[in-house]
Amino acid sequence: MPPRTTRWPIEPHTQAKHLILERYLKAWLPIMASFNGRIVYIDAFAGPGRYSKGEEGSPIIALKTLLGNPLFQSPKRRCDVGFFFIEEDQERAAALTEELNQLEAQFPIPKWVSYEVINGEFASEMTKLLDAIERRGKLLAPTFAFIDPFGYSGVPLDVIARMARNPSCECLITFVYESIVRHGGKPEDWIQAHIDKLFDTNEWKSLLAGPDPKERMVKMIELYRKQLTDKAKFRFVRTFSMFDRSNQAEYVLFFGTNNRKGLSVMKQAMWKADPLSGQIFSDKTDAGQMVLLQSGEDLGLRYQLQEKFRGQGFVAIGEIERFVLEETAYSEAMHLKQKTLAPMERESIPLIKVQRPLGKQNRKGTYPEGTTVMFL
Ligand SMILES: C[S@@+](CC[C@H](N)C(=O)[O-])C[C@H]1O[C@@H](n2cnc3c(N)ncnc32)[C@H](O)[C@@H]1O
């Protein structure tokens, strides 16, 4: 049941979600700001800004991430940044406004950063905004939208698809699997209608009826991924699953973007939250255990590279990076060069041949632009 109080206790998986959000924004906001005159952060289900024991909520995390970044500390305008916090509940919207006032009293907010709390409902507020932009024949400024509902309602795919039509708009969406499974089988028409809108299809109904819970989850996630790819037309979609204390699936974070660099940065944020697989967090997991296991060598990427590129002669390093980023679960920035290619090159019988570009030092373990690699 979603909490009824204005603030509620934070769960460990929410903290993991916040970590992913913060790490992503920390790396991504400066990149976006260097290439654009204006950028936008939308917190579509903003919450009250603080949890019951004082932990910060996503709007405060996002704003502080920007204000704390050295690149943004100069009073000189770098790029306009607009924060929009949409919250349906009046008391939570008021609590958030109060939190933001307090934040502003502590950290002076430069003139080129603006924020607005909108006491309203995501789908209708976003539709108004998109209508206004489309009427002017414009596109959304590069936007990161965090769409973080409690359940299945109020998150229609058609609104997300409209946002995604703006090529520089990306969304991090909480897909609340648990609430779909818990309520989807109920007879009320309005519940069915909300879930139909979430998926923009009723195909979920036959999946929900499936007998095997694991298969049901996999298929439901695949259906939502398909809808984000085929209907919303996000070029890249990446997921991260959250499990509760009894290891039951709680929700899945879906990240949709059209930008390869954005995908790369998000993959790194997700791998930092789960050093074992980059895609799962469980409230039950002992974090220390994860780090210990991590010290073992993971040969998964090595095998995938061999399978993909063996017999293809020399392949450009850029093509190998693209493959790792777009077609594997690994991060090309974290796992490719030092963790996979370098050990393959240093084996007593090397598993790769490397040609480095002329003019660059021919040093084992380095793979600058222009390098080609043959998998043996
Ligand atoms: C999961 S909480 C958000 C938590 C917040 N994003 C964070 O990480 O700190 C969901 C919030 O969305 C609000 N909400 C529910 N339905 C909404 C809707 N249709 N549009 C906007 N806000 C909504 C709820 O009142 C609640 O505060």
The ligand as an SDF file (V2000), in Angstrom:
LIG
                    3D

 27 29  0  0  0  0  0  0  0  0999 V2000
    7.4410    7.1360   -5.0160 C   0  0  0  0  0  0  0  0  0  0  0  0
    6.9290    8.7080   -4.5060 S   0  0  0  0  0  0  0  0  0  0  0  0
    8.1730    9.7540   -5.1550 C   0  0  0  0  0  0  0  0  0  0  0  0
    9.4360    9.7480   -4.4220 C   0  0  0  0  0  0  0  0  0  0  0  0
   10.4580   10.7120   -4.9540 C   0  0  0  0  0  0  0  0  0  0  0  0
   10.5950   10.6120   -6.4090 N   0  0  0  0  0  0  0  0  0  0  0  0
   11.7920   10.4280   -4.3280 C   0  0  0  0  0  0  0  0  0  0  0  0
   12.5520    9.6210   -4.8720 O   0  0  0  0  0  0  0  0  0  0  0  0
   12.1050   11.0150   -3.2980 O   0  0  0  0  0  0  0  0  0  0  0  0
    5.5900    9.0880   -5.5590 C   0  0  0  0  0  0  0  0  0  0  0  0
    5.0080   10.4630   -5.3620 C   0  0  0  0  0  0  0  0  0  0  0  0
    4.1630   10.7490   -6.4560 O   0  0  0  0  0  0  0  0  0  0  0  0
    2.9970   11.4200   -5.9990 C   0  0  0  0  0  0  0  0  0  0  0  0
    1.9600   11.1480   -7.0180 N   0  0  0  0  0  0  0  0  0  0  0  0
    1.0530   10.1410   -7.0720 C   0  0  0  0  0  0  0  0  0  0  0  0
    0.3770   10.1920   -8.2400 N   0  0  0  0  0  0  0  0  0  0  0  0
    0.8660   11.2330   -8.9390 C   0  0  0  0  0  0  0  0  0  0  0  0
    0.6130   11.7680  -10.2320 C   0  0  0  0  0  0  0  0  0  0  0  0
   -0.2830   11.2030  -11.0520 N   0  0  0  0  0  0  0  0  0  0  0  0
    1.3230   12.8210  -10.6480 N   0  0  0  0  0  0  0  0  0  0  0  0
    2.2420   13.4000   -9.8420 C   0  0  0  0  0  0  0  0  0  0  0  0
    2.5340   12.9470   -8.5990 N   0  0  0  0  0  0  0  0  0  0  0  0
    1.8660   11.8580   -8.1660 C   0  0  0  0  0  0  0  0  0  0  0  0
    2.7460   10.8230   -4.6520 C   0  0  0  0  0  0  0  0  0  0  0  0
    1.9800   11.7210   -3.8590 O   0  0  0  0  0  0  0  0  0  0  0  0
    4.1590   10.6190   -4.1210 C   0  0  0  0  0  0  0  0  0  0  0  0
    4.5660   11.7300   -3.4040 O   0  0  0  0  0  0  0  0  0  0  0  0
  1  2  1  0
  2  3  1  0
  2 10  1  0
  3  4  1  0
  4  5  1  0
  5  6  1  0
  5  7  1  0
  7  8  2  0
  7  9  1  0
 10 11  1  0
 11 12  1  0
 11 26  1  0
 12 13  1  0
 13 14  1  0
 13 24  1  0
 14 15  1  0
 14 23  1  0
 15 16  2  0
 16 17  1  0
 17 18  1  0
 17 23  2  0
 18 19  1  0
 18 20  2  0
 20 21  1  0
 21 22  2  0
 22 23  1  0
 24 25  1  0
 24 26  1  0
 26 27  1  0
M  CHG  2   2   1   9  -1
M  END
$$$$
